[in-house]
Amino acid sequence: MHTRTVPTFALAVTAICLCHVASVRGEEKRIAAADIVHATLLADVDAAVPGSAFTVGVRLKIAPKYHTYWINPGEFGNATRIKLTGPAGFEFGEIRWPLPSRIEHAGSVTFGYESDVLLMIPVKVATSVPPSGAAKITADVAWLSCSDECIEGAAKLEIALPISAGGKAANGELFETWKKRLPISEDQPAAAEVISNQILSWDGTPAPFLTVTWKVAPAKVEWFPIATAAVAIENINVVPKGVVTHIGFKPTIYKPDQVPSGKIDSVLVYEEAKGVRHGIIIPVNVKK
């Protein structure tokens, strides 16, 4: 049996949602987490084929005025978490986080999702898995949803996929929609429209500044650092000037041994004139 815990996850789904007592305007009231976030577990295939790969995802449908959190929640919040369990021979990859939104509320800036999000995780099936029976994949998911109050929610999800020599695609439109909202790496051809570099200070050490030069000036630019317990990123300042965008930030390293390269990843999000958002993963220096 293979078990893995990652930050933040077809057929029949079982969900058990928990509740959290929230304080609202000084009064204690109980709010059902299931009324705020509805979680379902899905797969992009109708069968698991030995020697192949597929994708599972947790879809969170979020009530109006509430939001859940990205891998880096920003100034407040907790990223969605999941514990995956599957049969022997099933290997789960890392969560693939869609582009987040910048959410400003009650004086805080957070990064997350409103209304709807599909959090996808790749799955590999070993060739040694017999093509018979069914694969039960379970997911223990926990999230924090916030508005004027914050509600802790959790769901225990389960999906059963036949294991066979062949299968077909499933939930294609949903998965394709959300795959288009994933950031791409800077070395992919589609990222050639953006050039980024980190400005160096006079003595050759990296300054906390990122300069991006565009072929065509975007309608809007946002920057989301993937901060961790090892590195905090504060004082983010995005200044667009035509085809050049300057991004300033303040890094604080708490655990240098966890940042051996001196770099962390970030997601640069730009919006076209028609409102379509794209994202590119760009490493930035945080260590002098």
MARDREN-576356 format. One record per residue: x, y, z of N, C-alpha, C, O in turn; residue number from 1. Coordinates in steps of 0.001 Angstrom, whole numbers, plus 500000, padded with zeros to 6 digits. Layout:
<sites>
[site [X,Y,Z],[X,Y,Z],[X,Y,Z],[X,Y,Z],NUM]
...
</sites>
This chain:
<sites>
[site [500846,498809,500000],[500000,500000,500000],[500881,501240,500000],[501859,501314,500743],1]
[site [500530,502212,499164],[501345,503417,499034],[500608,504595,499643],[499451,504846,499307],2]
[site [501266,505317,500533],[500651,506480,501167],[501576,507671,501049],[502786,507550,501242],3]
[site [500999,508839,500728],[501807,510037,500609],[501004,511253,501024],[499825,511367,500690],4]
[site [501628,512151,501739],[500975,513389,502128],[501562,514531,501323],[502779,514716,501293],5]
[site [500692,515308,500662],[501142,516468,499902],[500314,517665,500307],[499201,517487,500801],6]
[site [500824,518922,500115],[500002,520082,500380],[498839,520091,499398],[499037,520149,498184],7]
[site [497587,520030,499953],[496396,519900,499120],[496294,518502,498459],[495342,518235,497725],8]
[site [493101,516826,497018],[492856,515935,496046],[491556,515958,496277],[490797,515260,495605],9]
[site [486086,508381,487170],[485699,508642,488484],[484277,508458,488503],[483359,508514,487685],10]
[site [484433,508192,489869],[483157,507500,489759],[482327,507860,490975],[481769,508956,491038],11]
[site [482236,506968,491933],[481486,507296,493140],[482427,507900,494157],[483561,507441,494301],12]
[site [481980,508915,494862],[482799,509598,495849],[482067,509644,497172],[480886,509984,497230],13]
[site [482780,509299,498240],[482218,509410,499576],[482904,510553,500285],[484134,510612,500285],14]
[site [482168,511459,500887],[482757,512607,501571],[482163,512754,502952],[480947,512703,503134],15]
[site [483039,512938,503923],[482612,513224,505281],[483197,514572,505648],[484417,514692,505757],16]
[site [482376,515590,505842],[482860,516932,506115],[482745,517238,507593],[481771,516881,508256],17]
[site [483772,517913,508089],[483812,518290,509480],[483409,519744,509646],[483300,520471,508659],18]
[site [483188,520178,510876],[482779,521533,511153],[483785,522200,512076],[484582,521543,512745],19]
[site [483723,523508,512091],[484606,524293,512939],[483787,525398,513569],[482971,526024,512893],20]
[site [483986,525645,514828],[483270,526717,515498],[483980,528025,515200],[485142,528191,515572],21]
[site [483306,528961,514536],[483895,530232,514153],[483310,531359,514981],[482134,531338,515345],22]
[site [484140,532336,515272],[483682,533497,516018],[483342,534600,515034],[484212,535051,514289],23]
[site [482109,535036,515015],[481660,536057,514091],[481030,537195,514883],[480011,537018,515551],24]
[site [481663,538382,514794],[481180,539558,515510],[480975,539265,517001],[480006,539712,517615],25]
[site [481913,538506,517557],[481868,538247,518991],[480939,537144,519405],[480900,536798,520586],26]
[site [480175,536565,518478],[479239,535502,518809],[479759,534181,518256],[480314,534142,517158],27]
[site [479585,533115,519001],[480004,531796,518559],[478873,531134,517792],[477746,531058,518281],28]
[site [479169,530660,516602],[478148,529917,515871],[478812,528801,515083],[479967,528913,514671],29]
[site [478079,527744,514883],[478595,526585,514169],[478141,526649,512710],[476956,526812,512421],30]
[site [479087,526520,511817],[478810,526576,510395],[479260,525256,509768],[480388,524813,509989],31]
[site [478402,524647,509009],[478741,523372,508380],[479746,523611,507266],[479483,524383,506345],32]
[site [480898,522950,507348],[481920,523107,506323],[481401,522682,504956],[481805,523245,503939],33]
[site [480517,521701,504920],[479967,521222,503654],[479116,522281,502963],[478916,522224,501750],34]
[site [478615,523248,503731],[477847,524332,503132],[478751,525377,502494],[478285,526197,501703],35]
[site [480039,525358,502827],[480988,526337,502300],[481794,525760,501138],[481940,526401,500097],36]
[site [482312,524550,501320],[483126,523898,500286],[482620,522475,500072],[482480,521701,501019],37]
[site [482351,522148,498814],[481943,520782,498455],[483089,520140,497684],[483490,520640,496633],38]
[site [483615,519040,498199],[484771,518375,497602],[484372,517070,496917],[483586,516291,497456],39]
[site [484918,516843,495734],[484721,515583,495024],[486052,515108,494457],[486926,515918,494148],40]
[site [486201,513807,494324],[487404,513197,493772],[487098,512653,492385],[486104,511953,492195],41]
[site [487955,512974,491409],[487731,512612,490013],[489000,512041,489398],[490099,512232,489918],42]
[site [488832,511341,488287],[489970,510855,487509],[489742,511197,486045],[488600,511348,485610],43]
[site [490834,511322,485277],[490687,511638,483855],[490685,510388,482978],[490835,510480,481760],44]
[site [490511,509201,483609],[490377,507940,482882],[489269,507122,483527],[488880,507372,484668],45]
[site [488763,506137,482780],[487732,505264,483354],[488304,503946,483845],[487577,503099,484364],46]
[site [489646,503770,483676],[490305,502552,484152],[491786,502826,484339],[492363,503668,483651],47]
[site [492397,502108,485274],[493837,502206,485502],[494525,501103,484709],[494214,499924,484875],48]
[site [495458,501491,483848],[496140,500532,482977],[497577,500342,483455],[498317,501321,483552],49]
[site [497992,499111,483756],[499378,498876,484179],[500378,499445,483180],[500228,499268,481971],50]
[site [501401,500129,483692],[502416,500726,482835],[502046,502094,482298],[502784,502654,481487],51]
[site [500918,502649,482732],[500473,503942,482218],[500418,504978,483337],[500703,504690,484500],52]
[site [500045,506185,482948],[499888,507277,483914],[498547,507954,483669],[498049,507983,482543],53]
[site [497974,508492,484727],[496742,509257,484593],[496733,510335,485665],[497694,510468,486423],54]
[site [495675,511089,485733],[495589,512200,486679],[494328,512089,487513],[493246,511814,486996],55]
[site [494482,512305,488807],[493313,512444,489681],[493287,513881,490170],[494304,514574,490164],56]
[site [492121,514312,490589],[492025,515678,491080],[490905,515821,492085],[489910,515097,492054],57]
[site [491095,516769,492970],[490046,517132,493894],[489433,518433,493394],[490130,519423,493173],58]
[site [488146,518411,493224],[487438,519625,492834],[486784,520233,494070],[486010,519573,494764],59]
[site [487100,521475,494332],[486508,522206,495440],[485573,523271,494884],[486015,524224,494244],60]
[site [484298,523106,495128],[483318,524114,494730],[483038,524961,495966],[482580,524458,496992],61]
[site [483320,526250,495848],[483382,527140,497007],[482218,528119,496988],[481902,528698,495949],62]
[site [481584,528300,498134],[480428,529191,498247],[480837,530643,497971],[481992,531007,498192],63]
[site [479912,531468,497496],[480202,532888,497252],[480755,533575,498499],[480355,533273,499624],64]
[site [481669,534491,498278],[482324,535310,499310],[483391,534552,500094],[484064,535148,500935],65]
[site [483562,533251,499842],[484592,532481,500520],[485719,532145,499539],[485541,532220,498323],66]
[site [486863,531780,500079],[487977,531326,499254],[488784,530285,500017],[488762,530243,501247],67]
[site [489499,529442,499268],[490476,528517,499839],[491853,528996,499402],[491963,530014,498719],68]
[site [492912,528272,499789],[494258,528817,499658],[495165,528020,498723],[495027,526809,498548],69]
[site [496099,528763,498133],[497144,528250,497243],[498253,527632,498091],[498182,527658,499319],70]
[site [499284,527073,497437],[500413,526478,498145],[501077,527486,499081],[501511,527124,500175],71]
[site [501157,528755,498655],[501587,529844,499532],[500352,530696,499803],[499906,531421,498913],72]
[site [499788,530630,501005],[498532,531332,501270],[498661,532843,501368],[497652,533548,501386],73]
[site [499894,533356,501431],[500067,534791,501577],[500205,535183,503035],[500869,534494,503810],74]
[site [499576,536292,503412],[499727,536818,504767],[498943,536022,505801],[499181,536157,507002],75]
[site [498025,535205,505349],[497178,534472,506285],[496631,533238,505583],[496496,533226,504360],76]
[site [496313,532187,506363],[495642,531023,505798],[496502,529773,505789],[497660,529795,506207],77]
[site [495917,528674,505303],[496596,527388,505191],[496309,526774,503832],[495168,526768,503370],78]
[site [497345,526263,503201],[497160,525569,501928],[496338,524301,502138],[496405,523675,503196],79]
[site [495571,523931,501130],[494815,522683,501183],[495792,521510,501269],[496829,521514,500607],80]
[site [495460,520504,502085],[496327,519350,502290],[495566,518067,501956],[494339,518004,502035],81]
[site [496332,517057,501583],[495710,515760,501305],[496656,514613,501623],[497866,514700,501415],82]
[site [496076,513551,502125],[496802,512292,502332],[496198,511262,501392],[495022,510915,501501],83]
[site [497021,510778,500466],[496567,509825,499449],[496982,508408,499819],[498092,508176,500296],84]
[site [496082,507477,499596],[496390,506066,499806],[495881,505262,498619],[494736,505424,498197],85]
[site [496732,504398,498083],[496335,503578,496947],[496959,502204,497015],[497730,501930,497935],86]
[site [496653,501335,496076],[497198,499973,496070],[498699,499967,495813],[499260,500964,495360],87]
[site [499334,498865,496097],[500751,498696,495771],[500939,498871,494273],[500143,498367,493480],88]
[site [501982,499578,493888],[502247,499806,492472],[501686,501106,491945],[501893,501439,490778],89]
[site [500972,501857,492792],[500440,503160,492393],[501292,504250,493042],[501428,504291,494265],90]
[site [501861,505125,492226],[502738,506193,492720],[502091,507552,492463],[501706,507860,491335],91]
[site [501974,508359,493514],[501350,509671,493408],[502417,510758,493319],[503394,510745,494068],92]
[site [502222,511693,492401],[503160,512794,492231],[502791,513987,493090],[502008,513874,494032],93]
[site [503364,515127,492752],[503114,516359,493485],[501829,517022,492990],[501387,516806,491862],94]
[site [501252,517825,493860],[500068,518587,493485],[500430,519580,492385],[501487,520211,492427],95]
[site [499558,519709,491418],[499724,520712,490359],[498718,521836,490645],[497509,521668,490489],96]
[site [499249,522968,491063],[498408,524077,491517],[498057,525001,490361],[498962,525531,489715],97]
[site [496779,525214,490076],[496389,526209,489061],[496792,527612,489512],[497118,527830,490679],98]
[site [496767,528557,488579],[497122,529930,488892],[496211,530467,489990],[494989,530352,489886],99]
[site [496782,531046,491033],[495959,531592,492111],[495487,533004,491786],[495909,533602,490797],100]
[site [494623,533514,492616],[494189,534908,492547],[494703,535639,493778],[494879,535046,494843],101]
[site [494936,536910,493619],[495292,537768,494752],[493991,538226,495397],[493156,538852,494743],102]
[site [493819,537917,496674],[492570,538207,497370],[492859,539168,498522],[493632,538846,499425],103]
[site [492244,540330,498489],[492415,541326,499546],[491152,541369,500393],[490050,541572,499884],104]
[site [491332,541173,501694],[490181,541154,502594],[490619,541542,503998],[491592,541007,504528],105]
[site [489899,542466,504583],[490130,542897,505974],[491577,543310,506215],[492147,543024,507268],106]
[site [492165,543985,505231],[493514,544494,505403],[494624,543506,505129],[495798,543849,505266],107]
[site [494283,542281,504744],[495292,541255,504448],[495271,540890,502973],[494238,540985,502309],108]
[site [496420,540475,502474],[496533,540006,501091],[496841,538512,501123],[497855,538097,501685],109]
[site [495983,537720,500532],[496185,536277,500489],[496114,535788,499054],[495650,536503,498165],110]
[site [496583,534548,498833],[496610,533938,497513],[495749,532675,497544],[495948,531808,498395],111]
[site [494803,532573,496627],[493955,531390,496671],[492959,531313,495544],[493187,531818,494445],112]
[site [491839,530664,495843],[490841,530343,494830],[489443,530693,495327],[489107,530489,496493],113]
[site [488650,531218,494420],[487258,531524,494697],[486371,530740,493739],[486766,530473,492604],114]
[site [485205,530379,494180],[484168,529747,493359],[484451,528271,493050],[483649,527404,493398],115]
[site [485600,527978,492391],[485817,526617,491902],[487297,526411,491645],[487972,527324,491172],116]
[site [487813,525230,491946],[489193,524896,491606],[489319,523386,491504],[488665,522642,492235],117]
[site [490174,522943,490583],[490505,521523,490457],[491987,521374,490744],[492820,521920,490020],118]
[site [492319,520643,491789],[493703,520400,492190],[494109,519019,491690],[493584,518004,492148],119]
[site [495041,518991,490753],[495375,517753,490043],[496687,517140,490527],[497632,517850,490872],120]
[site [496724,515813,490545],[497916,515069,490945],[498132,513924,489955],[497211,513143,489716],121]
[site [499337,513808,489371],[499608,512695,488453],[499785,511378,489207],[500281,511349,490333],122]
[site [499370,510297,488563],[499476,508957,489145],[500149,508043,488125],[499786,508036,486949],123]
[site [501139,507269,488590],[501781,506274,487741],[501402,504881,488231],[501360,504614,489432],124]
[site [501126,504003,487270],[500774,502626,487594],[501913,501720,487117],[502257,501726,485935],125]
[site [502484,500956,488015],[503612,500090,487667],[503175,498990,486705],[502027,498546,486734],126]
[site [504092,498560,485863],[503796,497481,484912],[503526,496166,485624],[502905,495265,485060],127]
[site [503997,496054,486873],[503830,494808,487623],[502423,494647,488206],[502090,493584,488729],128]
[site [501600,495694,488121],[500239,495607,488664],[499399,494683,487776],[499331,494909,486568],129]
[site [498756,493650,488336],[497936,492734,487527],[496723,493471,486934],[496090,494264,487631],130]
[site [496391,493220,485657],[495254,493891,485023],[493913,493245,485385],[493200,492725,484527],131]
[site [493600,493293,486652],[492334,492712,487108],[491909,493383,488411],[492722,494003,489096],132]
[site [490649,493255,488737],[490143,493840,489970],[489969,495343,489852],[489822,495879,488754],133]
[site [489986,496010,490982],[489775,497457,491019],[490796,498113,491943],[491246,497514,492919],134]
[site [491145,499333,491623],[492070,500118,492443],[491265,501121,493257],[490578,501980,492704],135]
[site [491358,501002,494575],[490685,501967,495436],[491699,503013,495879],[492708,502701,496511],136]
[site [491407,504248,495535],[492251,505371,495940],[491454,506212,496928],[490340,506645,496633],137]
[site [492026,506435,498082],[491349,507253,499087],[492156,508522,499321],[493375,508551,499156],138]
[site [491444,509559,499707],[492082,510847,499943],[491460,511496,501168],[490247,511696,501237],139]
[site [492308,511820,502130],[491879,512611,503278],[492291,514053,503002],[493479,514375,503006],140]
[site [491317,514911,502766],[491566,516288,502349],[491194,517240,503477],[490174,517057,504142],141]
[site [492015,518247,503688],[491718,519268,504692],[491966,520634,504075],[492953,520827,503364],142]
[site [491079,521579,504342],[491210,522925,503789],[490746,523953,504803],[490093,523635,505796],143]
[site [491101,525186,504522],[490611,526322,505284],[489918,527252,504304],[490511,527669,503309],144]
[site [488656,527580,504585],[487913,528528,503746],[487608,529764,504579],[487187,529664,505731],145]
[site [487825,530928,503981],[487678,532173,504739],[486823,533193,504010],[486807,533263,502781],146]
[site [486121,533972,504797],[485405,535171,504370],[485538,536132,505543],[486656,536498,505907],147]
[site [484415,536555,506152],[484508,537323,507393],[484954,536432,508545],[485505,536912,509535],148]
[site [484713,535138,508410],[485201,534146,509352],[485899,533051,508570],[485736,532947,507354],149]
[site [486673,532235,509263],[487373,531128,508620],[486828,529807,509146],[486635,529636,510350],150]
[site [486585,528881,508234],[485986,527594,508565],[486940,526479,508148],[487330,526401,506983],151]
[site [487317,525620,509086],[488119,524452,508754],[487207,523358,508210],[486172,523045,508799],152]
[site [487599,522791,507097],[486809,521715,506511],[487668,520513,506191],[488882,520633,506023],153]
[site [487043,519359,506106],[487766,518142,505743],[486812,517192,505045],[485602,517233,505268],154]
[site [487364,516340,504204],[486551,515336,503519],[487364,514072,503333],[488555,514129,503026],155]
[site [486725,512943,503517],[487349,511652,503212],[486726,511183,501903],[485532,510889,501844],156]
[site [487537,511118,500863],[487064,510812,499516],[487565,509442,499073],[488611,508978,499527],157]
[site [486827,508815,498204],[487216,507494,497716],[486799,507339,496261],[485713,507763,495866],158]
[site [487661,506737,495480],[487354,506449,494090],[487817,505030,493774],[488876,504608,494238],159]
[site [487038,504295,492994],[487384,502929,492600],[487479,502867,491087],[486499,503125,490388],160]
[site [488657,502523,490580],[488880,502410,489140],[489180,500956,488779],[490010,500324,489433],161]
[site [488533,500422,487768],[488891,499080,487302],[490347,499061,486833],[490821,500034,486246],162]
[site [491049,497970,487088],[492408,497792,486566],[492306,496851,485377],[491926,495689,485519],163]
[site [492650,497367,484205],[492472,496571,482988],[493568,496877,481976],[494382,497780,482174],164]
[site [493576,496112,480892],[494599,496290,479857],[494332,497514,478990],[495209,497929,478232],165]
[site [493160,498090,479082],[492830,499261,478279],[491798,500129,478972],[491056,499659,479834],166]
[site [491754,501384,478597],[490792,502295,479195],[490542,503489,478287],[491183,503642,477248],167]
[site [489602,504330,478695],[489255,505523,477921],[489374,506762,478800],[489426,506686,480028],168]
[site [489414,507904,478122],[489464,509176,478838],[488129,509431,479522],[487085,508970,479059],169]
[site [488169,510167,480623],[486961,510530,481362],[487099,511971,481855],[488207,512460,482079],170]
[site [485989,512623,482016],[485965,514004,482532],[486917,514912,481744],[487574,515789,482306],171]
[site [486971,514677,480436],[487950,515363,479592],[487835,516877,479587],[488845,517567,479724],172]
[site [486643,517406,479436],[486475,518857,479351],[486913,519545,480634],[487562,520590,480596],173]
[site [486555,518952,481774],[486916,519545,483060],[488426,519572,483242],[488985,520610,483596],174]
[site [489097,518444,483006],[490540,518389,483203],[491281,519283,482213],[492262,519926,482587],175]
[site [490837,519335,480962],[491494,520187,479972],[491354,521654,480334],[492291,522432,480156],176]
[site [490187,522039,480844],[489977,523432,481264],[490976,523832,482334],[491548,524921,482278],177]
[site [491187,522957,483310],[492065,523312,484413],[493540,523121,484080],[494394,523780,484673],178]
[site [493849,522241,483151],[495245,522110,482721],[495717,523391,482036],[496893,523745,482119],179]
[site [494809,524078,481366],[495159,525343,480719],[495439,526442,481744],[496002,527482,481402],180]
[site [495055,526218,482977],[495265,527214,484030],[496465,526900,484905],[496665,527518,485950],181]
[site [497268,525927,484464],[498497,525599,485188],[499636,526463,484663],[499662,526781,483474],182]
[site [500582,526851,485525],[501750,527581,485025],[502688,526641,484289],[502710,525438,484551],183]
[site [503462,527197,483366],[504445,526418,482624],[505832,526823,483099],[506004,527893,483684],184]
[site [506826,525970,482850],[508189,526299,483246],[508793,527283,482248],[508368,527343,481094],185]
[site [509781,528051,482691],[510339,529109,481850],[511117,528576,480657],[511382,529318,479711],186]
[site [511492,527275,480690],[512247,526723,479570],[511359,526132,478477],[511872,525611,477487],187]
[site [510045,526204,478639],[509147,525713,477595],[509027,526747,476477],[509091,527948,476739],188]
[site [508852,526291,475225],[508763,527229,474096],[507682,528299,474273],[507862,529440,473846],189]
[site [506572,527936,474894],[505485,528903,475071],[505879,530051,475980],[505221,531091,475985],190]
[site [506952,529876,476757],[507390,530932,477666],[508372,531900,477006],[508847,532841,477641],191]
[site [508670,531663,475737],[509646,532504,475050],[509181,533951,474910],[509982,534839,474620],192]
[site [507878,534186,475116],[507378,535551,475007],[507778,536405,476205],[507552,537615,476197],193]
[site [508364,535802,477228],[508800,536580,478390],[510267,536297,478677],[510716,535151,478638],194]
[site [511002,537366,478968],[512402,537229,479344],[512540,537762,480758],[512098,538876,481039],195]
[site [513140,536995,481652],[513298,537458,483030],[514740,537310,483461],[515448,536408,483013],196]
[site [515169,538203,484333],[516490,538078,484931],[516481,538782,486284],[515660,539662,486546],197]
[site [517409,538374,487127],[517531,538993,488440],[518668,540002,488392],[519800,539662,488049],198]
[site [518354,541255,488742],[519366,542305,488737],[520392,542038,489831],[520035,541657,490946],199]
[site [521678,542241,489508],[522737,542047,490480],[523200,543393,491036],[523267,544385,490310],200]
[site [523518,543414,492333],[524020,544639,492947],[525487,544828,492576],[526077,543981,491906],201]
[site [526067,545927,493009],[527423,546304,492581],[528478,545274,492937],[529465,545143,492213],202]
[site [528306,544538,494029],[529334,543574,494431],[529052,542159,493927],[529710,541201,494333],203]
[site [528066,542043,493040],[527797,540756,492421],[526804,539897,493153],[526476,538809,492681],204]
[site [526310,540344,494293],[525313,539559,495014],[523925,539909,494516],[523691,541044,494102],205]
[site [522986,538950,494545],[521652,539219,493991],[520859,540195,494854],[520800,540060,496076],206]
[site [520265,541158,494212],[519373,542078,494910],[517957,541516,494850],[517616,540806,493905],207]
[site [517141,541819,495834],[515759,541305,495808],[514919,542062,494793],[514041,542844,495158],208]
[site [515193,541824,493522],[514517,542550,492460],[514470,541680,491218],[515465,541047,490863],209]
[site [513359,541646,490575],[513177,540865,489355],[512703,541807,488256],[511743,542553,488447],210]
[site [513366,541775,487120],[512970,542590,485978],[512512,541677,484848],[513229,540753,484463],211]
[site [511333,541932,484324],[510767,541111,483254],[510549,541992,482030],[509923,543048,482121],212]
[site [511061,541559,480897],[510859,542276,479640],[509936,541457,478746],[510191,540283,478480],213]
[site [508861,542090,478289],[507844,541416,477485],[507980,541778,476011],[508444,542868,475673],214]
[site [507584,540878,475152],[507502,541201,473729],[506302,542103,473457],[506363,543010,472627],215]
[site [505215,541837,474169],[504019,542683,474095],[503586,542976,475521],[503463,542056,476329],216]
[site [503357,544225,475836],[502985,544596,477197],[501662,543948,477581],[500673,544124,476869],217]
[site [501611,543204,478683],[500356,542573,479114],[499412,543591,479735],[499817,544688,480119],218]
[site [498131,543197,479825],[497137,544075,480434],[497325,544162,481943],[497021,545186,482554],219]
[site [497832,543072,482546],[497997,543031,483997],[499077,542023,484339],[499210,540997,483673],220]
[site [499852,542314,485384],[500903,541404,485832],[500768,541194,487335],[500578,542148,488090],221]
[site [500869,539938,487764],[500885,539589,489183],[502051,538636,489431],[502472,537905,488534],222]
[site [502563,538654,490658],[503695,537782,490989],[503401,537060,492298],[503050,537682,493300],223]
[site [503550,535726,492273],[503241,534893,493428],[504461,534054,493796],[504730,533051,493135],224]
[site [505206,534436,494832],[506344,533616,495265],[505868,532354,495974],[504870,532377,496694],225]
[site [506579,531266,495768],[506243,530018,496447],[507072,529959,497732],[508045,529211,497828],226]
[site [506673,530747,498696],[507372,530790,499977],[507074,529523,500771],[506040,528884,500575],227]
[site [507976,529173,501653],[507828,527972,502473],[508166,528318,503917],[508384,529482,504254],228]
[site [508207,527297,504762],[508618,527523,506146],[510075,527955,506212],[510506,528528,507213],229]
[site [510843,527684,505152],[512259,528043,505132],[512497,529485,504702],[513476,530107,505114],230]
[site [511594,530017,503868],[511770,531371,503322],[510442,532112,503345],[509412,531585,502926],231]
[site [510484,533341,503840],[509310,534218,503789],[509590,535345,502794],[510695,535885,502746],232]
[site [508581,535689,502007],[508703,536777,501048],[507701,537859,501430],[506502,537596,501526],233]
[site [508190,539068,501647],[507325,540168,502059],[507559,541391,501179],[508449,541403,500328],234]
[site [506747,542414,501402],[506891,543713,500731],[506967,543577,499205],[507838,544163,498562],235]
[site [506052,542802,498646],[506024,542617,497197],[505510,543883,496535],[504475,544426,496920],236]
[site [506246,544345,495536],[505867,545563,494824],[506036,545336,493329],[507159,545205,492842],237]
[site [504928,545288,492600],[504946,545057,491155],[504705,546386,490453],[503664,547016,490642],238]
[site [505682,546814,489635],[505600,548111,488955],[505708,547889,487451],[506809,547660,486951],239]
[site [504587,547949,486707],[504641,547801,485250],[504987,549128,484568],[504449,550181,484910],240]
[site [505901,549050,483593],[506278,550225,482803],[506375,549811,481346],[507459,549528,480837],241]
[site [505226,549778,480684],[505199,549356,479289],[505568,547904,479138],[504919,547027,479709],242]
[site [506619,547640,478364],[507022,546252,478126],[507969,545742,479210],[508460,544617,479121],243]
[site [508225,546551,480221],[509107,546145,481316],[508319,546173,482623],[507610,547136,482915],244]
[site [508455,545107,483400],[507836,545044,484722],[508930,544850,485759],[509758,543946,485642],245]
[site [508929,545717,486787],[509874,545588,487894],[509136,545010,489091],[508053,545477,489443],246]
[site [509721,543996,489717],[509123,543352,490882],[510125,543390,492029],[511196,542790,491947],247]
[site [509773,544093,493088],[510623,544149,494268],[510048,543287,495377],[508834,543095,495444],248]
[site [510900,542767,496247],[510427,541925,497342],[511496,541845,498418],[512662,542152,498174],249]
[site [511087,541430,499610],[512005,541278,500730],[512016,539818,501168],[511024,539336,501715],250]
[site [513130,539097,500937],[513203,537700,501388],[513801,537601,502789],[514737,538324,503131],251]
[site [513251,536701,503587],[513822,536392,504898],[514003,534883,504981],[513031,534134,504891],252]
[site [515231,534440,505150],[515526,533006,505181],[515616,532541,506627],[516447,533030,507392],253]
[site [514768,531606,506997],[514743,531066,508353],[515518,529758,508464],[516054,529438,509525],254]
[site [515577,529005,507370],[516249,527711,507396],[517161,527604,506170],[516774,526998,505171],255]
[site [518373,528187,506232],[519273,528204,505074],[519583,526829,504514],[519782,526687,503308],256]
[site [519628,525805,505372],[519961,524463,504904],[518898,523896,503971],[519164,522966,503210],257]
[site [517688,524461,504031],[516612,524008,503149],[516560,524802,501842],[515700,524562,500995],258]
[site [517485,525746,501690],[517555,526541,500456],[519000,526488,499949],[519646,527530,499841],259]
[site [519517,525297,499639],[520933,525166,499269],[521298,525922,497993],[522430,526384,497851],260]
[site [520353,526051,497067],[520643,526745,495809],[520528,528256,495947],[520965,529004,495073],261]
[site [519930,528703,497064],[519706,530140,497226],[518547,530656,496407],[518364,531866,496279],262]
[site [517756,529742,495846],[516640,530145,494990],[515332,529496,495447],[515329,528421,496046],263]
[site [514238,530169,495152],[512907,529582,495308],[512153,529802,493998],[512515,530666,493199],264]
[site [511115,529021,493792],[510283,529218,492605],[509240,530299,492860],[508845,530554,493998],265]
[site [508815,530913,491794],[507722,531870,491856],[506889,531706,490596],[507347,531131,489609],266]
[site [505660,532215,490634],[504787,532144,489464],[504476,533565,489005],[503884,534359,489736],267]
[site [504882,533857,487798],[504605,535148,487176],[503333,535006,486355],[503293,534232,485399],268]
[site [502305,535740,486717],[501007,535647,486041],[500767,536913,485233],[500864,538025,485753],269]
[site [500456,536733,483968],[500150,537890,483132],[498812,537667,482427],[498430,536543,482100],270]
[site [498128,538770,482212],[496781,538726,481649],[496759,539431,480298],[497261,540546,480156],271]
[site [496167,538760,479304],[496022,539352,477985],[494913,540401,477995],[494146,540513,478952],272]
[site [494848,541165,476904],[493823,542203,476807],[492417,541619,476881],[491487,542285,477335],273]
[site [492261,540358,476428],[490943,539713,476455],[490613,539114,477822],[489538,538541,478004],274]
[site [491528,539243,478779],[491263,538751,480121],[491755,537349,480402],[491544,536845,481506],275]
[site [492410,536689,479440],[492924,535330,479642],[494225,535409,480434],[495124,536177,480090],276]
[site [494322,534604,481507],[495504,534601,482362],[496439,533443,482015],[495991,532337,481712],277]
[site [497739,533712,482063],[498767,532702,481848],[499784,532823,482967],[499891,533871,483603],278]
[site [500535,531748,483210],[501538,531790,484265],[502807,531060,483881],[502769,530046,483184],279]
[site [503944,531589,484347],[505245,530997,484086],[505980,530835,485417],[506031,531767,486219],280]
[site [506545,529655,485647],[507325,529411,486858],[508731,529965,486660],[509441,529549,485744],281]
[site [509133,530899,487514],[510426,531550,487400],[511172,531453,488722],[510666,531936,489735],282]
[site [512353,530849,488752],[513146,530829,489987],[513718,532222,490266],[514084,532943,489339],283]
[site [513792,532592,491536],[514388,533870,491926],[515393,533651,493043],[515220,532768,493883],284]
[site [516444,534462,493046],[517444,534391,494096],[516925,535037,495370],[516333,536115,495333],285]
[site [517150,534370,496498],[516748,534933,497795],[517930,534997,498759],[517807,535521,499866],286]
[site [519067,534467,498337],[520227,534402,499220],[521379,535193,498613],[521693,535038,497433],287]
[site [522007,536042,499424],[523163,536805,498950],[524428,535964,498995],[525501,536445,498632],288]
</sites>
